[in-house]
Amino acid sequence: MTTTASATPVASATGGGRNALEIVLRSALLIGLITLILFFTLQSDLFLTVGNTKNIALSGAVLLIVAVPQALLVIMGYVDLSVGSAVGLSGVVTGLLIVDHHVGWGLAVLAGLGIGAFGGLVNGVLVAVTRLSPIIVTLGTLQLYRGVAQYLRDDPPAGFGTGMSLFGRGLFLGVPVPVWVALVVFGLGALYLYGTPSGRHVYAIGVNTEAAFLSGVATRRLPLLLFVVTGLAAGLGGVLYAARLDAAPPSTLGATFELQVLTAVLLGGIAFSGGRGTMLGVLLGVVFLGVLNNGMTLMNVPYFAQAIATGAALVVAAGLDELGQRAGRLRRILRTT
């Protein structure tokens, strides 16, 4: 009796400590974001201003647009590494239609969205239907889409007119239009993930695809649809980038963007192994990267140092994710003893 009584408080205290550790690990991104904001505010008088806040929001708008469906894919256990090239191809096609073929900007935007969605469909068929590796397939289409963009035009199409300018740089209620678009995409993504049965199926597929299939979940159709949506989001991102720049350079538009998207998603706590993550975490990941890059730019930090800091943030996020999973597993073990 004495042994049992003494063991219970010890287990309880250990479990409480592990619970606290898990909470701290899960809050690490928010703590890091607040620390960054305080640091850059002390370093530059320009950082915490209305104009600079708009700049941070505008720079992160396209990233959030593509990160939302990418997060859904990763939660399901998939990934799309071709989004950067899809952004570039969609922007180039949109620009070519306006400049070379004199298509109205509205129709050109729809064509850019269609190109992105078609690229997502190709990825989805190869991965979700034929069961090829998502990493290998999307690495292949990453190169393919970039090559097509460069084939279509050597020099960047530029000068897209007033409509595209308003779409990429206009303001609505004092907020840049791309930011409004990003917020709508984020809201739709959150509503889908938390408010629909299909959203719950996303988690189910990520946790155990076989069990989800036996429960009647469409384990092929749902990933296929989300690949298409991810491609559509990349197409929208390409159009917005082209509209904002008033140009669409084939070799650089969207270059390395897939790494930024994946970094934001993993920083936000989405498990690369699938089955876990939140939309709020993705939003925090995007904001964290935006604040980090903007603050370092204000401090005149060289680009290579910014790349090092972003890469280090991703490595730290991976470490925190692993520690969080271990703490959770240990807590569950302690509960059963």
Beta strands, then each sheet from edge to edge (+ up, - down):
strand 1: 171-172
strand 2: 175-176
sheet 1: 1+ 2-
end
